[in-house]
């Protein structure tokens, strides 16, 4: 799902979440155009445990989909945001924010919420 930003550019809801979270929770004002992003399908053996929401699965899937967003801040900090998706579903199951490879936020999202 996408929405139109202030500059008339379509923005994914994942990038919008990252931009909004940086502004509200960390005081960093950034536009969606300053954020790099890509979608990845990764095996559980390819990612750090912080990106595997084991608590949400009875059986851990072999892969998950991730939307990764990166901001290289002018102060020299590198912020990354990650949204994890349920296998075969557009629903988010995990939100992660890291600053310079240090965990700032990890939030599990259940389909039942």
WOBEL-V439166 format. One record per residue. N is the residue number from 1. RES is the residue in one small letter. PSI is psi as a letter, one per 20 degrees, with the letter a starting at -180 (* if undefined). NEAR is the number of other ideal C-beta (glycine too) atoms within 10 Angstrom. D_CENTER is the distance of its C-alpha to the mean C-alpha in Angstrom with 2 decimals. Layout:
BEGIN
[[N & RES & PSI & NEAR & D_CENTER] [N & RES & PSI & NEAR & D_CENTER]]
END
This chain:
BEGIN
[[1 & x & p & 8 & 14.48] [2 & x & q & 12 & 14.99] [3 & x & r & 11 & 16.85] [4 & x & p & 9 & 19.10] [5 & x & r & 15 & 18.33] [6 & x & h & 8 & 21.21] [7 & x & j & 9 & 22.11] [8 & x & j & 6 & 22.59] [9 & x & p & 11 & 19.67] [10 & x & p & 10 & 17.52] [11 & x & p & 22 & 13.85] [12 & x & q & 18 & 11.29] [13 & x & h & 14 & 10.08] [14 & x & g & 23 & 6.35] [15 & x & g & 23 & 7.79] [16 & x & g & 16 & 10.09] [17 & x & g & 18 & 7.93] [18 & x & g & 28 & 6.71] [19 & x & g & 23 & 10.45] [20 & x & g & 10 & 11.82] [21 & x & g & 19 & 10.32] [22 & x & g & 22 & 11.57] [23 & x & g & 12 & 14.79] [24 & x & g & 9 & 15.50] [25 & x & h & 11 & 14.64] [26 & x & i & 15 & 15.35] [27 & x & k & 7 & 17.77] [28 & x & o & 17 & 16.22] [29 & x & p & 9 & 17.17] [30 & x & q & 15 & 15.60] [31 & x & q & 13 & 15.82] [32 & x & h & 19 & 13.45] [33 & x & i & 11 & 15.94] [34 & x & i & 13 & 15.29] [35 & x & p & 21 & 11.69] [36 & x & q & 11 & 11.61] [37 & x & q & 17 & 9.33] [38 & x & q & 9 & 10.12] [39 & x & q & 12 & 9.88] [40 & x & q & 13 & 11.25] [41 & x & o & 11 & 13.31] [42 & x & q & 15 & 14.05] [43 & x & q & 10 & 16.79] [44 & x & h & 14 & 16.59] [45 & x & i & 8 & 18.93] [46 & x & i & 11 & 16.66] [47 & x & q & 16 & 13.84] [48 & x & q & 10 & 14.23] [49 & x & h & 7 & 14.95] [50 & x & h & 12 & 12.23] [51 & x & j & 18 & 9.88] [52 & x & o & 18 & 12.67] [53 & x & m & 20 & 13.15] [54 & x & h & 9 & 16.90] [55 & x & i & 9 & 17.96] [56 & x & i & 16 & 17.04] [57 & x & p & 13 & 19.09] [58 & x & g & 4 & 22.84] [59 & x & p & 5 & 22.56] [60 & x & p & 11 & 19.55] [61 & x & q & 13 & 18.75] [62 & x & h & 9 & 19.46] [63 & x & r & 14 & 16.22] [64 & x & q & 23 & 12.79] [65 & x & p & 18 & 10.63] [66 & x & p & 19 & 7.20] [67 & x & o & 20 & 5.55] [68 & x & p & 18 & 5.35] [69 & x & p & 23 & 6.21] [70 & x & p & 16 & 9.24] [71 & x & p & 20 & 11.82] [72 & x & n & 13 & 15.20] [73 & x & q & 15 & 16.82] [74 & x & h & 9 & 20.59] [75 & x & j & 6 & 21.33] [76 & x & i & 7 & 20.33] [77 & x & q & 12 & 17.05] [78 & x & o & 12 & 14.01] [79 & x & p & 21 & 10.71] [80 & x & q & 18 & 7.45] [81 & x & q & 24 & 3.90] [82 & x & p & 21 & 2.19] [83 & x & p & 23 & 3.09] [84 & x & p & 21 & 6.68] [85 & x & q & 18 & 9.58] [86 & x & q & 19 & 13.15] [87 & x & p & 12 & 15.56] [88 & x & k & 8 & 17.46] [89 & x & q & 10 & 15.65] [90 & x & i & 9 & 13.39] [91 & x & p & 10 & 12.51] [92 & x & q & 18 & 9.24] [93 & x & i & 21 & 10.24] [94 & x & p & 21 & 7.66] [95 & x & p & 19 & 5.29] [96 & x & p & 20 & 5.60] [97 & x & p & 20 & 6.89] [98 & x & q & 19 & 9.61] [99 & x & o & 17 & 12.63] [100 & x & l & 11 & 15.03] [101 & x & j & 8 & 13.78] [102 & x & p & 6 & 14.49] [103 & x & p & 11 & 12.40] [104 & x & h & 16 & 12.19] [105 & x & p & 13 & 10.30] [106 & x & o & 14 & 9.84] [107 & x & p & 12 & 10.31] [108 & x & p & 14 & 11.65] [109 & x & p & 16 & 12.18] [110 & x & q & 11 & 15.45] [111 & x & i & 10 & 16.94] [112 & x & i & 5 & 19.91] [113 & x & * & 5 & 18.52]]
END
